[in-house]
């Protein structure tokens, strides 16, 4: 087998994750660990340089992490062969660029919410799709004094939504710290937006768990179905089935003078069908302007074409 043929077998095994054909025990342990965080990956060779005992390749690596983020970089692999097998692989690549791509992007981490009944509030946010990360726990007087500047015990629950963002619920005993009490009504959180797959179904679950709707019925902001409600402790929530980018797209359209979005409330005749048609029109225009909105889902059937 030629040196290039050996290296080709290496890349074939690496891309298909058939590591048993790569090499000895060290290699078998190394490659699964190296690629554990990738949902998909491929090494594509763009150039071969061969000699009798070595092969050098230029490769383009493309992959997708398990959280959905793409990774791409170029590398140089040098294979030293001995008796027809790979004795050593040396790889050069831009580690700074790769670290930049692997670093988690900055974003909203979680929202802290004061509640009167931790168990009731936990069940309410579970109804909206959040899952408890731990059992509720209590900060003793000493820990509460350090982290909450209060000498009263504080019960805490941590819940996360499927996208990784979450809520931290606090049930204070007597002696709520002053910084948790807004000095002015205008200083309170106006609302907390939560994205759900089905606004109407989520609203029904929220009401069953003690929430109170603040709108008569869900409406639309452009293509996004939306409704306001309050949780059992009075915190105002906004349930949406579209991205913040989709909301911004409606605003940009109006700023530019476009009047493509006419379905603003659920009382409009044929609103559900019109909504699908508007989503399709938005998709076509987005392709033309190269500004597709992440996360938007488009359904299209013959009855819904604009």
Secondary structure, DSSP 4 states (H G I P E B T S, - for coil): --HHHHHHHHHHHHHHT-GGGT-SHHHHHHHHHHTTTEEEEEEEEEEEEE-SSEEEEEEEEEEEETTS-EEEEEEEEEEEEETTEEEEEEEEE-HHHHHHHHSPPP---EEEEEES-HHHHHHHHHHTT-EESS--EEE-HHHHHHHTS-SS-EEEEEEE-TTS-EEEEEEE-SS--GGGS-SSGGGS---EEEE-S-HHHHHHHHHHTT-EESSSS-EEETTEEEEEEE-TT--EEEEESS-HHHHHHHHHHHHHT-------STTSTTHHHHHHHHHHHHHHHHHHHT-PPTT------GGG--
